[in-house]
Amino acid sequence: ADAADMAELSELKEYEEAEKKDNLEKAETQLKSAQTELEILRNGNRQLLDQMARKDEENETLWTKLQTAIEDLQNLATLVGQDAGSLICTEIQEGPKEKGGEKTNQEV
């Protein structure tokens, strides 16, 4: 009976060792899978951060262009205002002129 118990105990230990080895292999496989997923997520995150940085640069460029366009429009408005003011002053100084061959109110 003693030899049979020893054989059974030995068999049980072999089974436990095989089960431990199997569980360890499964855990290693899961760990490798998780590491792969983590690397994929990191790469995706890097790509998103790069895209965000590019968008920030594009937005900054567009904002600069918009500010330049606004300044150009303001300068143009100032020039147009000066021209209009100049024309009004000239008309006041010189008096009304004939337009298209018609006489002005003062000449009628």
C-alpha positions in Angstrom: 0.0 0.0 0.0 2.9 2.3 0.7 4.3 1.9 -2.8 0.9 2.5 -4.3 0.4 5.6 -2.2 3.9 6.8 -3.3 3.0 6.1 -7.0 -0.3 8.0 -6.6 1.4 10.9 -4.9 4.1 11.0 -7.6 1.4 11.0 -10.3 -0.5 13.8 -8.5 2.7 15.9 -8.3 3.4 15.3 -12.0 -0.2 16.4 -12.8 0.1 19.5 -10.6 3.5 20.3 -12.2 1.9 19.9 -15.7 -1.0 22.1 -14.7 1.3 24.8 -13.3 3.3 24.7 -16.5 0.2 24.9 -18.6 -1.1 27.8 -16.6 2.2 29.6 -16.8 2.3 29.2 -20.6 -1.3 30.6 -20.8 -0.3 33.5 -18.6 2.8 34.2 -20.8 0.6 34.1 -23.9 -1.9 36.5 -22.3 0.9 38.8 -21.2 2.4 38.9 -24.8 -1.0 39.6 -26.2 -1.6 42.4 -23.7 1.9 43.9 -24.5 1.1 43.8 -28.2 -2.2 45.6 -27.6 -0.5 48.1 -25.4 2.1 48.8 -28.1 -0.7 49.2 -30.7 -2.5 51.7 -28.4 0.7 53.6 -27.8 1.3 53.9 -31.5 -2.2 55.0 -32.1 -1.9 57.6 -29.3 1.4 58.9 -30.8 -0.3 59.2 -34.2 -3.2 61.1 -32.7 -0.8 63.5 -30.8 1.1 64.1 -34.1 -2.2 64.8 -35.9 -3.2 67.2 -33.1 0.1 69.0 -33.4 -0.2 69.3 -37.1 -3.8 70.7 -36.7 -2.5 73.2 -34.1 0.1 74.3 -36.6 -2.5 74.6 -39.4 -4.8 76.5 -37.1 -2.0 78.9 -36.2 -1.2 79.4 -39.8 -4.9 80.0 -40.7 -5.2 82.4 -37.8 -2.2 84.4 -38.9 -3.6 84.5 -42.5 -6.9 85.7 -41.1 -5.3 88.4 -39.0 -3.3 89.6 -42.1 -6.4 89.7 -44.2 -8.2 91.7 -41.5 -5.3 94.2 -41.4 -5.3 94.4 -45.2 -9.1 95.1 -45.2 -8.6 97.7 -42.5 -5.9 99.4 -44.6 -8.0 99.2 -47.7 -11.0 100.7 -45.8 -8.7 103.5 -44.6 -7.5 104.2 -48.1 -11.1 104.1 -49.5 -12.2 106.4 -46.7 -9.3 108.8 -47.5 -10.2 108.7 -51.2 -13.9 109.3 -50.5 -13.0 112.2 -48.1 -10.6 113.6 -50.7 -13.4 113.5 -53.4 -15.9 115.1 -51.1 -13.4 117.9 -50.3 -12.6 118.4 -54.0 -16.3 118.6 -54.8 -16.9 121.1 -52.1 -14.0 123.2 -53.2 -14.7 123.1 -56.9 -18.4 122.9 -56.8 -20.7 120.5 -58.6 -19.6 119.4 -62.1 -21.5 118.4 -65.2 -22.2 114.7 -65.3 -22.9 113.0 -68.6 -23.7 116.2 -70.4 -26.5 117.2 -68.1 -26.3 120.5 -66.3 -26.2 120.5 -62.5 -28.9 122.1 -60.4 -26.9 125.3 -59.9 -26.6 125.8 -63.7 -30.2 125.2 -64.5 
